[in-house]
């Protein structure tokens, strides 16, 4: 997979069984396009489907319906061998809970080096060395320590180094700075920028941190399993879904509870929403 992966989702739906026996709809028809090299932050309340979407993009879970393509390749129909190759050479993933990303019996440096072994030799010479990645995250002195001796924040930074080790075309990161203080958070974001500039990496990050979201080209807010709004340069815009549905911004959602009757009023070249008098 070439650097700077294009991501296209069309009508992506995902349903999973609940322990109670009922099916839970995590995603309800997600339409999304991320250009090669673009950096996007996914925002929204807990349970909105952000982490589920990231898992689908990484081939960790198969979508129930819809189309999900990376550089034109349909992820839903890939066989297991193709998915393994995708995750090993084309995608870097940071999952919530750093231990899910790492081999606990190996050192920090060994974890990073192991990822790079899966990269074709023709590309290895262009990769950042394991020690350079760890040093950029303030982990040079801990490179040869086994992971059991590291703190949660240190493990989080090792997980980021591992995700960036193969110079991925696509970086998927779920709350990559959640356990970090200001200095280490900045180091993580700076390293992501450095890798993006070097390899043209496309980035999709789930975050609740406005400071992290502000670093990226675009923000997308996920609500109730759909893309509700899009932000560029600090301005949010509602996104019209394929069925014509529009999700209100948070300020209006709290002021206009479900069941509120709203009229769409033409105003020159624009449309205005007007709450019906009660």
C-alpha positions in Angstrom: 0.0 0.0 0.0 1.4 3.4 -1.0 1.9 6.2 1.5 -1.1 8.4 2.0 -4.0 6.0 2.0 -7.4 7.1 0.7 -10.3 6.1 3.0 -13.8 5.8 1.6 -16.9 4.6 3.6 -20.3 4.4 2.0 -23.3 3.4 4.0 -21.2 1.5 6.6 -23.4 -0.3 9.2 -22.2 -2.4 12.1 -24.4 -4.5 14.4 -23.1 -6.6 17.3 -24.8 -8.8 19.8 -25.4 -7.5 23.3 -25.1 -9.9 26.3 -28.8 -9.3 26.9 -29.5 -11.0 23.6 -30.5 -7.9 21.7 -28.5 -6.6 18.8 -26.8 -3.2 19.2 -26.5 -1.0 16.1 -23.1 0.7 16.6 -23.0 2.4 13.1 -26.1 3.4 11.2 -24.8 4.2 7.7 -21.5 6.1 7.9 -20.5 8.0 4.7 -16.9 9.3 4.9 -14.1 10.2 2.6 -10.5 11.0 3.8 -8.1 12.1 1.2 -4.5 10.7 1.0 -2.4 12.5 3.6 -5.3 14.2 5.3 -5.5 14.2 9.1 -9.0 13.8 10.6 -10.2 13.8 14.3 -13.3 11.9 15.2 -15.2 13.5 18.0 -18.5 12.7 19.8 -19.9 11.3 23.0 -18.9 7.9 24.4 -20.9 5.1 22.7 -21.4 7.0 19.5 -19.5 4.5 17.4 -16.1 6.2 17.0 -14.0 3.3 18.2 -16.1 0.8 16.2 -15.4 2.8 13.0 -11.7 2.8 13.8 -11.7 -1.0 14.3 -13.5 -1.5 10.9 -11.0 0.7 9.1 -8.1 -1.4 10.6 -9.7 -4.6 9.5 -9.9 -5.7 13.1 -13.7 -6.2 12.8 -15.8 -6.7 9.6 -18.6 -4.3 8.9 -22.1 -5.7 8.8 -23.0 -3.8 5.7 -21.8 -1.1 3.3 -18.6 -0.4 1.6 -15.3 0.4 3.3 -12.3 0.9 0.9 -8.6 1.7 1.5 -7.0 2.9 -1.7 -9.8 1.2 -3.6 -9.5 -2.2 -1.9 -12.7 -3.4 -0.2 -11.8 -4.3 3.4 -15.0 -6.2 4.1 -14.2 -8.8 1.5 -10.5 -9.3 2.2 -9.4 -12.8 3.3 -7.5 -13.2 6.6 -4.1 -13.3 4.8 -4.8 -10.0 3.1 -6.0 -8.4 6.3 -2.8 -9.5 8.1 -0.7 -8.0 5.4 -2.7 -4.8 5.5 -2.2 -4.5 9.3 1.5 -5.4 9.1 2.6 -3.1 6.3 0.0 -0.5 5.5 -1.8 0.5 8.7 -0.6 1.5 12.1 -3.1 1.2 15.0 -3.2 2.5 18.5 -6.0 0.8 20.4 -7.4 2.0 23.8 -5.5 0.2 26.5 -1.8 0.2 25.4 -1.3 -3.5 26.4 -3.5 -4.5 23.5 -0.9 -3.1 21.1 2.2 -4.7 22.6 4.0 -7.9 23.4 4.4 -7.9 27.2 7.4 -10.2 27.3 9.5 -8.1 25.0 11.3 -4.8 25.5 10.1 -1.5 24.1 12.8 -1.6 21.4 12.0 -5.2 20.5 8.3 -4.3 20.1 9.2 -1.6 17.6 11.8 -3.6 15.7 9.4 -6.6 15.4 6.9 -4.4 13.5 9.6 -3.3 11.0 10.6 -6.9 10.2 7.2 -7.3 8.4 7.9 -4.4 6.1 9.4 -5.3 2.7 13.2 -4.8 2.6 12.9 -2.2 -0.2 11.0 0.1 2.2 12.9 -0.7 5.5 15.9 1.7 4.8 13.5 4.7 4.7 12.0 3.9 8.1 12.8 5.7 11.3 15.1 3.5 13.5 13.4 2.1 16.7 15.7 4.1 18.9 14.9 7.3 17.1 11.1 6.7 17.5 11.5 6.0 21.2 13.9 8.9 21.7 11.4 11.3 20.1 8.8 10.2 22.7 11.2 10.5 25.7 11.8 6.8 26.0 15.4 6.3 25.0 16.5 5.3 28.5 13.7 2.7 28.7 14.3 1.1 25.3 15.7 -2.1 26.7 13.3 -2.5 29.6 10.6 -5.1 29.5 7.1 -3.7 29.3 6.1 -5.0 32.7 8.5 -2.4 34.2 6.8 0.5 32.5 4.0 2.8 33.7 0.7 3.2 31.9 1.8 6.5 30.3 5.1 4.9 29.2 3.3 2.0 27.6 1.0 4.4 25.8 4.0 6.1 24.2 5.5 2.8 23.3 2.2 1.8 21.6 2.4 5.0 19.5 6.0 4.2 18.5 4.9 0.8 17.4 2.0 2.1 15.4 4.4 4.5 13.5 7.2 2.0 13.1 6.2 0.8 9.6 5.8 4.2 8.1 2.1 3.4 7.6 -0.1 4.8 4.8 -2.8 5.0 7.4 -2.5 5.7 11.1 -5.6 4.8 13.3 -5.3 6.0 16.9 -8.0 5.7 19.6 -7.3 8.3 22.3 -3.5 8.1 21.8 -2.8 10.9 24.4 -5.4 10.0 27.0 -2.9 9.0 29.7 -0.3 11.6 29.0 0.7 14.9 30.5 1.2 18.1 28.4 4.8 17.5 27.5 4.4 13.9 26.5 1.2 14.7 24.6 3.0 17.3 22.6 5.8 14.8 21.9 3.3 12.3 20.5 1.6 14.9 18.3 5.0 16.2 17.1 6.1 12.7 16.2 2.9 12.0 14.3 3.5 15.3 12.3 7.1 14.2 11.6 5.9 10.8 10.3 3.2 12.4 8.2 5.6 14.7 6.6 8.1 11.9 5.9 5.6 9.3 4.5 2.5 11.3 3.6 0.5 9.3 6.2 -3.3 9.6 6.4 -4.4 10.0 10.0 -7.8 9.2 11.6 -7.8 9.8 15.4 -10.5 9.4 18.0 -10.1 12.0 20.8 -12.0 13.9 23.4 -9.2 16.4 23.7 -10.0 19.7 21.9 -6.2 20.5 21.8 -5.5 17.3 19.9 -8.4 17.9 17.5 -7.2 21.4 16.8 -3.9 19.9 15.3 -5.7 18.1 12.5 -7.1 19.3 9.1 -10.7 18.4 9.8 -12.9 17.2 12.6 -15.9 14.9 12.2 -18.5 14.5 15.0 -20.1 11.0 15.3 -23.5 10.9 17.0 -25.8 7.9 17.2 -23.7 5.9 14.7 -23.6 8.6 12.0 -21.5 11.5 10.9 -23.4 14.5 12.4 -21.2 17.5 11.7 -17.9 18.5 10.1 -15.4 21.1 11.3 -12.8 23.0 9.3 -10.7 25.9 10.6 -12.7 26.0 13.8 -16.1 26.2 12.2 -18.7 23.4 12.5 -21.1 22.4 9.7 -24.0 19.9 9.9 -23.7 17.1 7.4 -26.8 16.0 5.5 -27.1 12.2 5.5 -28.1 10.0 2.5 -31.7 9.9 3.8 -31.8 13.7 4.1 -31.4 13.7 7.9 -29.5 16.5 9.6 -28.2 16.3 13.2 -28.4 19.6 15.1 -25.3 21.2 16.7 -24.9 20.5 20.4 -26.1 24.0 21.5 -29.4 23.5 19.6 -29.8 19.8 20.7 -29.9 21.0 24.4 -32.2 23.9 23.6 -34.5 22.0 21.3 -35.3 18.6 22.9 -36.6 15.6 20.8 -40.1 16.3 19.5 -39.5 20.0 19.0 -41.2 21.2 15.8 -38.9 23.2 13.5 -39.7 25.1 10.3 -37.1 25.5 7.5 -37.4 29.1 6.2 -35.8 30.4 3.0 -33.8 33.6 3.6 -32.3 34.7 0.3 -29.6 32.2 -0.7 -29.7 30.6 2.8 -32.1 28.5 4.9 -32.9 29.3 8.5 -34.3 27.0 11.2 -37.2 28.5 13.2 -38.7 26.8 16.2 -42.5 26.6 16.0 -44.2 28.7 18.6 -46.0 26.7 21.3 
